[in-house]
Amino acid sequence: MTPKRTWKKPKKPQTFKTPRRQYKPTAVAAALALHAEGITQEKSGKLVGMDQTAFSRINKRVRERAKEEGIEWGPAIYQEHPEIFEPKPRPGRRLFFSEEEVDKIFDWVIGSPERRKMPTSDIIKQLNVEGSACYDDGTKKPISQSRFNDIMYKKGYRREKGEWKPYLGDAHREPRDTSAYLTFPV
């Protein structure tokens, strides 16, 4: 019979891998400047906290970006064009309505008590027909029910008993609580 092992196998220390967007542009520029002076990729990368593969990838990416923008690669690039060391903005979800259009939709709905009491589907039909949200060239933007609800929620309104009403905050609750206490003392 073999004896039971009482010790645990030591675990390897976990190394934190830094995504490329966490490298500061100043660190990238400093590492590339060191490499341009003749220091190896591994040493210049370690001085700013990245390994050789990450440094090589960033070096390639920055050189390609400089080539795309028509910037000549050289020692003065670090002072003259610091913007190429910033990470490129990634494509994200675009804003469907600008702030002015959101305000226009919100004001149109809240502008009359009849519209606030209308079902959401009817409000959307009127919005799409009247075109209160339009592109600059006059063409209409259709609005979906979920997008309309998001606009109303972000403006601080909620649907209650078939009507769009503002949320009651602490400033509204306090006078109601004190008046109820005065009316019905304990």
N, C-alpha and C positions, 0 to 999 in steps of 0.2 A: 504494500500500500504506500502510495506516495504522500508525503506530508503536504498539507494545505499551505499555499503560498500566503504569507502574512504581509508582504510588502506590495506596494502598488508600483506599476511600471511608470517611470517618469514621463510626463507629457512634454512634447515639444512646445517651446514658447511660440505663441501665435504672433505673426507679424502683421501689422496693420497695413493694408494696401490702400494707398491714397489714390482716389480717382483723379483724372487729369484736371478737372475743374477746381480742385482744391489747391493746386499749385498757384502761388501768387505770381502775378505778372512780373513783379520786380525780381523774384527768385529765378524765374525762367530767363529773364534778360541777363541777370548776373551769371547764370550758368552758361548761357550761350556766349557771353563775352569772354568768360574764362576759357571756353573751348576754342574760341577764335584766336586767343593768345597762344595756343599750343598745348594746353593741358588736355589730357585724355578725357573721353566722354565719361568714363567711370569715375575719375577723380573729381571732375567739375560737377557731375551729378550728385556725388556724395556730399560735397561741400554745401549744397543747398537742400539736401534731404531726399534725393530720389536716386533710384538705381540706374544702371547703364541702359537697360531696355526702355525705361520711361523717358530718360533723357534723349535717347536716339529717336524715339517716336515724336517727342515734342520738337526736337530739332528739325526733323523732316516736315512736320506740320507747319512750323513757322516759316521755313524756307519756301514751301509751296504757297503759303498765304502771301508772302512777300512777292513771289513771282506772279500770282493772280492779280495783285494790286499794282503791279508794275514798279515795285520798289527794288532798287538795285541792292544786292546783298553786299555788305561791307562792314568795316569796324564802326562806322558812324551811325549805323542803323539803330543802335540802341538809344541814342540821344535824339535823332531826327524823327523816328517813327515808332514811338512807344506803343501805339495802338495795335500793332500787329501781334504783340505779346498777350493782349487780352483774349480770353476765350471767345470764340465766335458765338453770337447768340443763336441758340437752337430754335428751330421752328416750333411754335406752340400753338395753342388754340387762340385763334384771332378773336378779337372782340366783335360781336355781331352788330351791336348797337353802340354808338358813341354815348358819352355822358349827356350830351344835349338831347339826343333822341330818347334816352331813357327818361330824362326829366319831362320831355314833351308827352310821352306815353303816360307817365305817372300823373302829370297835371291834367291830362285829358280825362283820365278815369276818375280822379278825385274831384274834378271840377263840378260835377253834378251828383246829387244824391241818387238820381235814377240810375246812373251808370254804375255807382258803387253797389247797388242792389241787383244789378243784372247778373245772370249766370255768366261764368267765365267764358263759355263757348260763344255766347252772344257778344260779349265785349271783344273777343278776338275777331269775330266776323266783321264787326263794325270797324275795328282797327285796320283789318286787311282791306276792307272796301274803301274807307275814307283815306287810307294811306297816311295816317299821322306820322308813321315812320317811313321816310323816303330816303333814297339815295340822293346824292347831290344833283344828279341829272334828272330827277323827277320820277324815276321808276320806283315802284313800291317794294318794300321788304315784307315778305310774309312773316308773321310771328306765330310761334307755336304756343301751346298752352303751358308747357313747362317753362319756356323762356319768359312768358308773361308772369307766371307765378314767381319766378326767381326775381324779376324786377320789383314786384310788389313786396316780397319778403325782404329784399335788400333795403327797400325804402322804409321798412319798419311797419308794414301792414300785414294783417292776417285775415283769413276768411273765417267769419264767425256768423252763424245763423243766416247764411246766404248774403252776407254783406262784407265788403272790405273795410276793416276797422284797424286803427293804430293799436300797437301793443301798449298796455298800461305799464309804465315803469314805476320805480320806487317813488318818484315825485308825485305820481297820481295816487298811489296806494296809501301813502301816509295821511293825507287829509281824510280819505274815506275811512281809514281805521280809527282815527281820533273822533270823527263825527259819530261813528257807530258806537264807540265806547261811551261818548257823552250821552247818546240817546238811550242806550241800554246799559246802565252801570251794573257792575257785578256785585 
